[in-house]
Amino acid sequence: MEKITMSKKSNLSIQEAFDLFIRKCKIKNLTDLSISSYEKKMVHFYEFIDKSEPITVVTKDTVDDYILWLRENTEANDITINSYLRSVRAFLYFCMEDRYIPTFKIQLIKAEKKIKETYTDDELVRLLEKPDVDNCSFSCYKTWVFENYLLGTGNRISTALDLHIGDINFQSGVIILRKTKNRKQQIIPLSATLAEILQGYLQIRGGEADDYVFCNEYGEQASCRTYQQLVRRYNRKRGVEKTSCHTFRHTFAKNWILNSGDMFRLQKILGHSDLTVTKEYVNMFGQDLQMDFEKFNPLDNLKSRSKGTIKM
């Protein structure tokens, strides 16, 4: 690729600069999902500003005007606006680093984080009731196994769909995750309950070590969209309106915390590179953390055990 001189930098259009940003992302070996997200979230920015304009026209005021434009011309809430801003910020910081534009700071707007939706115990009972294998379709049975897997591991849907049969070590009681969001391989525990479910499933499903555990009808790797649709249909047939696969991940984290699970182990299992991300789950579940508060609170414990008062 032709080297870009300082004179050419000043003539770069916004689109040309963004193409260079995507090229840099590919060099850094970012996932296809991350790159696709950058491209999709630039759509509104291109609606706001002509992408044929020189990149040099973009300033801090441009970003501020973009925020106001998003509020006035889209139905995006503050959290979604921040999602758009993160993508634009990554692109513009790249431009600043390569000196296409002067350096300035881009701050996200203040947005109140909503409590993440989770499945209730009643909903889980309905979803995890084993279907009659002799009379149900294999698609129904497979979806039941898939939901058990998501709840039992806290995996993202993309990680679950990349799982190979050989990645499950029943003897050692572990699962090897070879493809994760941060591209780091993980080894997570395999619970006895999930092991029993997967063993029964694999006896019916068959396959070799290199085959995908959750595949499409041709035995190939399935798309996230396909399994999201399977989960949606399965849940609604059981009277559960929540249909997000990611909600199983939130439910896993919530129950781990409520059952006094160790925060550092949760970080490793969920694959968070930073503990601060894991800590956010503590704040997600609001009043759920008040359950049995007096039971575990040391002040209430000591008070209930106290037989009398101390004489001064």
N, C-alpha and C positions, 0 to 999 in steps of 0.2 A: 504494500500500500504506500502511496506517495507520502512523503514526510510533509507535515503541515508547518509552514513557516509562520512567523508572527503576522505578516501581512495577510496571509490566507485565513488566519484565525479570526481576524476582525471582519472577514467577509462571510464567515460561516453562518448559515441559516440555523434556526432553532432545530429544524428537522435533521440537518446534517450533523449538528452537535449531538443530538439524541442518538443518531445512528452510531456515532463514535462511542457514546456511553454504553450502548448495548454491546458493541464490539468488545469493550473493556470488561463488561460483565461476563462475556463468554470466555475471555482470556483468564479471568479469575475463577472460572469453572463454577459459576453460579448455576443453580438448577434451572431446568426449562420452565418450571413452575414460577420461579422468582422472576425470570426474564419476561415471561408472558404477563405477569402481574404488572410489571413496570409499563409494558406496552399498553395494556388495557386502561391503566389509571392515567395515562397521558391524554386519553380521548377528550376529557373535559378541558384540559389545559389547551389543547388545540382548538377547541370551540371558543375558548376565551381569547386566545391570541393567535394570529396568523402564523403558522409554522414556517412560512417562507420568509418571515421577518428575520433580520440579523440577530444572532444570539446576544449581541451587545446591547440590545434594547431592553433586556431583562434586568431589572433592578429590584431592590427591596420593596419599593413601591408597587412594582408589578405583582409581587407575591401577595402583598396586602390587598391589592385590588382583586386578585384572583380569589382570595378567601371571601370577600364581599360578594363577588360574582357567583360563587358556589352557593352561598346562602340565598341569594335572590333568584337564581335561575335553576336550581336543582332542589330535590327534596331530601338532600343529604343532611343527616344530623351531624353534631359536632364530632362524634367518633369517626364517622365516615369521611368527613372533611379532613380530619387528621390523617386518615389512611391515604387520601389523595396527596396530601401535603408531604408525607414521608417519601413518596415516589418522586415528586417534583424536587424535593430537597436533595435526594440522592443524586439526581441528574444534575442539578445546579451546583452542588458541591463538587461534582466531577469537573464541571466547566470552570469553577473557580480554581481547582487544583491544577488544571492544565492552562490556566490563565486566559481562558476565552472571555471571562467577565471578571470584574473586580470582586473582591471578597466581601461578603456580608453575612450576617447570621440570620438563619430562618428558624423561628420558634413555632412550635405547635400551639394551637389554641387550647385554652382550658376546657376540658370536657369531662363531665362526670361519668365515671365508668359504671355501666349497668351491671347488676348482679347477673352472672352467667346462668342460663337455664340448665337445669339438670332433670333427670328422670326421678320421679318419686318412687318410694318403695312399692306402692300399689301398682304403678305403671311397670316397674321391673318384674313384678310377679306375673303380670299378664304377658309381658314380652318374652320372659325366660321359661315359661311353661313349655315343656318339650312337646312338639307336635307328634302325632301318631305317624311314625316312620313308615308303617306298612300302608297307610292310606293317603298320606299327604304327598305333594309333588316334591321332587328333589330340590327344586328352587326354593320352596318354603323351608325345607329342612336345612339347606345350605345357609339361608338367611338367618335362621335361628342360631346356627353355629357361629356365624359371622358376628352377630350381636353379642353372643357370649364372649367371643374373642376380644371384641372392642372393650367390653366392660371389664374383662379379666386382665387386660394388659394396659389400658389407657393409650393404646397406639392411635396415631392419626390414620385416617382411612388410606392414604397413599402408602404408608408404611405397611399396613396390614395386607394390602393388595400386592406388595412386592415380596411377601413371605413365600419361601420355597419349602417343600415338604422336608428336605434335608436340614433346614434351619431349626427344626424342632427336635430337641434332644430329650426324649422321654426318660432316658436312663439317668441323665444328670439333672433333669428338671429345670432346663433353661431354654430360652428362645434366643436365637441370634438374629438381630435386626441389621441387615446389610445395607439398607437404603433408608436413611432418615433425612429430616429436613435440613439438618446442619452437616449432612454428609459424613457423619461419624458413626461407625459401626457400634452397636450396643449389644450387651448380653443382659437379658432381663429374666427374672424368675418365672417359672411355669407352675401355676398352682395345681394342686391335685385334682380339683374339680374341672378345671379347663383341660387338663391332660386327658382325663377320662372322656370328655366331650369330643376332643380332637381325635383321639384314638378310634372312637366309634365312627366318627365322620370319615376318617381316612380308610377305614375298612370298607365303607360303601363307595367312597369316591375313587379309591385306588390311586395309581400314579407312581412315578419314580421320584427320586430325591431332588432332581432338578425341576420338577413340575411345580407350578404355583399351587398353593394351598387353596386359595379362592380365585378360581379362574373364570373365564367366560365359557359359553357353551361349546366353544371349539378347543378348549383346553389351554388357551393362550391367556396372557395377562389381561385382566379385566380393567375397564376404566372406572374411575371414581364415580362418574355419572351413573353408570349401570348399577353399581351397588347402592348408590344413594336412592335410586328409584326402587330397587328391591326392598330396601329398608322402609321407604315411605309406604309402599303398598302393604308390607307385612305389619307395620305398626298400626295403620289405620284399620286393618281387618280385625285388630285386637283392641280397637277402641282407644288407641293412644294417638293424640293429635301431634305430639312432638315427633319429628321425623328426622332430625339431624344426626348424622353419624358422629359428629364432633361432640354432641351432647353426652355421648358415652364417656368421652375423655374427661369432660368436666365432672361427670358423675363419679368417675373413678377417683379423681383428685379430691372431690368433696368428701367422699366416704373415707378416703385414706386419712384426711385431716380430722374428721369427726371421730374416727376410731384411734386417735392419738398416734398416727403413723409418723415416723421420723421425716422431717422436712428434707434432709439431705438425700435420703433414699428416694423420696418422691421426685426430687430433682433429677436423679440419675435415671429413674424409670421413665419419666416423661421426656427425657432427652433435652432438658433446658440447659443451655450453655451458661446461664447466669442465674444465681439463686434468687435474684430480685424478681424474675419472671415467675418462679414458683411461689414466692411470697404473695404475689397478687391473688392467688387462689384463696388465701386466708381471708382476704377482704371481699371476695366475690359472693360469699354465701350468706351474708347478712345475719339474720336472726337465727339461722341454723346453728351457728356457733354458740348460741345461748342454751342449747339443749343440755340438760343435766349440769348446768353451770355450777350449781351449789354442790353437786356430787364431787366435782373435781377441784373446786376452788378451795385452797388450803385454809382460808379464813373461816369458811362455813364448816369445813371438816373439823377444825380445831374447836369451833364453837359448839358443835353438836356433841363432841366427846368430853367437853368440859363438864365436870360434876359440880362445880360451885364457883365462888368468886375468891379472888386472892385478897387476903386480909392485909391492909397496909399498916 
